[in-house]
Amino acid sequence: MLLTKVIASHAYIMAAFQAAVVANNQLAASKTLASTTGRAKSHKTPAHDAILAIWQLYVALRSSHRSVSSMLAMRLLCLTWLPAQAAALNAFFAAAGPKTGPKQQLLDLCAGSNYGTVPIDRYRLDELIDELASANPTPRPAESPKFSGNWKLLWTTESELLFAVEKGLFAAGPCTGVEQTIDVANGRLENLVLFDNDSRLFVGSTIEPDAADASGVRFNFAFSSCSLRWRGFDVPLPPVGKGWGDLLYLDDDLRVQRDVRGDLLIATKR
């Protein structure tokens, strides 16, 4: 019985250490990516401690399996020292386990951010956007039919929009949704910020791909109409503003863009 436990413990640690090597290689790759993108932020994670812990236990097991007394000592080691490393081992397996793709990681990161009013890991977000942008599946996205459709805001840095989301619309109540309808073929862009109590902010714009952009990622827009509905009463407002945006990533249901002011917007297709 004791021998079975010892062998099982040894096999467990061997498997864990082999997985730790994979995690360490992934960590090294992430450092290489950081150096190529110019980011100097440390990539040290709990996996470092876990790899060290696993290695120390593996060495101890290898050096103590030659006699019955050593096996008894190893049993004590497995019963006391291994549980003490639970936090490090759990962190390791979280780091070394199967990973979702960058798209799902981006969606998960932005979930619960309330469009950007709740802080998230911005450094990680920028990493994921860079990774997605480098593998953008849609050539000349500003001209693509995928750009058109009904979109729902997921996350943004646009200060005016975040102010409306966070503060609400006067006494109309909180924001209940931010939507966007794009029809590139007909040059139409509509932004809609919804609030409680039959209230909303509507901004209509023209939109077209930038003919001067050889890469086909840039589009131009100009506000053409604006209105405010407050508790059922409509108030026309003057449309003021124009600009451009670059589509960093576009597929069937996810869009990431940066505008003329450097603001980021992430939206999912409804």
N, C-alpha and C positions, 0 to 999 in steps of 0.2 A: 504493500500500500504506500509506504513511504517512498520507495523507489519510483513508483508510478507518479507520485506528486512531484518528485524532483525532476523526472524526465519531462513531465508536462510543463513545469515551471521553466526549465531550460529551453524547451521548444518555443514557449510563449515569448521569452526574452529574445531569442534568436529572430523570430518573426518581427518583433517590434523593432529590433535594431536594424534589420534589413529595410523596413519601412522608413526608419529614421534617416537612413542614407538617402533615400528618395526625397524626403522632405528637405534634407540639407542641400541636395542638388537643385531643388526648386528654389530654395532660398538664394543660392548662389546666382541662379538665373535672374532672379528679381533684382539682385544687386547690379548685375550687368545691365539690365534694362534701365535702372536708375541712373547709371553712369552715362548711358547713351542719351537719355532725355534731359540730363543736366540737373536732376533733382538730387540733393544731398541728404535728404532725410533718412535717418537710420531705419533699416528694415529688420532690426532685432525683434524677434518674437518669442513667445513662451516655448516654441519648438527648440530653441537653443538649449534651454534648461532641460527639456525632456530628452534630447539626444545625449546630453552629458550624463543624465541619470541612468538612461538605458545602458550606455556604454559601461558605466561603473558597475552596474549590477551584472552585466554580461561577463566582465573580467572576473568579478568575484565568483560567479558560478563556475567558470572554466577552471579556476584555481582551487576549487574546493570539492570536486566530485570524485576524488581518488580513494577515499576511505569511508567507512561507516561513520566515523566520528565527524569527518568533514561533511558528509551528507546530512548529519544531524545539525551541524552548524549552518549548512545551506538552508535547511528547512526553517530554522529560526530566522535566517536572513530573509527568506521569502515571506514569512509571516509578519515580520516587523518592519523591515526596511522598505519592502515593495509597497505596502499600503501608505507609507510616509511619502512616497513619490507619486501618489495618485493624482495630485493637481498637475504636476509636470507631465505625467503620462497622458492625462486627459487632454491637456493642451497640445501635446504632440499629435495625438490621433486626430484632433480637430484640424490641425495644420496639414497633416499628411493624408487625410482621408480624401474621398472623391470630391472634386470641385465642380460647381456649376460653372457655366460659361460666363464671360464678362457681361453679356446682355442681362442675364438673370441676376447676376450680382448687382448690376446697376439698378435694376428694378427693385430688388430687395433693399438696397441701401436707401433709395428715395422713398420707399413705402413708410408712411407714418410721419413724413417730414412736413405735412400740411403745406405742400407746394413750395417749401423752402423757408418757412417761418420757424421751423424747428431745426436746430443745428444738426448736421450730420458730419461724417468724416470727409471733409472737402478734399484732402490730399488723395484719399482713396478714390473718391469720385473722379478727380482729374486723371488718375491713372487708368481707370476703367474707360473713360471717354477717349483717351489716347489710344488705348488698345482697340476699341471699337472703330475709331476713325481710321486706324491703319489697315483695317480689314473691311472697310465699307463695301457692302455687296452691290451697291447701286451706282453705276457710272453716271456722271452728269446728273446728279440727283435733283437739281433745281428744274430740270426739264422732264423729269420722270413722272409718269402717271401716279406713282406711289406717293408723291408729294401731296396730291389732291386727296381730299377726304375730310371726315369729321374727326378732329383730334381733341384729346382731353389732356390738360396740363398735368404733369407729374411733379416737376420741380423747376425752379427758375431762380435767377438772381436779380430780376427786374424789380427795382426798388418801389416803383409806383404800384405795380401789381401786388407786391408783397404787403405794402401798406394797406391796400384795400382788403386783402385777405385777412390781415391781422386785426385791423380796426373795424372792419365792416363798413356799411354804407349809412352813415349818420345813425338814425335810430331804426333803420330797417331790419337790423339783425345781422347775423354772421354770414360770411360767404359760404355758399353751398356748392359751388362748382365753377371751373374756368374752362371754357370750351373755345374751339377755333375751327372754322370751316374754311377750307382752301379749295379753290377751283382755278388751277393754273390756266387751263385752256380758255376760260372766259375771263381771266384776269381779276378774280374776286377773292378777297380775304376778309373774313368776318371774325371779330373777337367778341366774346360774350362772357362777362363776369356776372354770375348769378348770386343773389342774396335772398334771404327770407322775405316773406311778406310781399310777394309779387314785385320784387325790386331787381334791377339789373343795370349794368353799364354795357352799352353796345358801341363798338367802333368798327366802321366799315372802311376798307382800303382797296386800292388797286394793287395788283401783284403781277410781276413778270420776271422771267429769268434775265439775268444781266447779260446782254449780248456781247459785252466787251470782256467777259470772263471766259478765258479759254478752257478752264477746268470744268465749267458747268456746275459749280457748287453755289454760286452767288445768285441771289434774287433781290430785286428792288421792290419797295412798297411805298405807297403814299396814302395817308388818311384821306378819305373822301366823305365820310359822314360820322356823326357821333350823337348819341342820345342817352339820356338817363331816365330810367323809370324808378320812381320812388313810391312804394306802396300803391301801385296802380296808376300813378300820375306820370305822364311822359313829359320830359323837359328836353328840348333840342339843345345841343351844345356845338360850338364851332369845332370842326375837325382841324387839328393842327399837328403837323409832323410828317416826316418821311425818312426813309433810311434804307438800309440793306441788311441782309443776313447771309451767313454761310452755313450750308448744311454739312455738318461734320460726319453725320451718320444717318442713313435712311434705309429702312427695310419695309416690309409689309405692314408692320404695326408699331414701329419705334422710330422716333425722330429726335436728333440732337442737333442744335444749331447755336451759333454765336452771332450776335448782331453788331452793328456799327459801334456801339458803346462798349463792347466786350462782354455783354451780359449773355449768360447761357440759358437755354430753354430745353427741357426734355419733355416730350409729349408722347402719349400712346394713342393709337387709332381706336376710336369707339366702334 
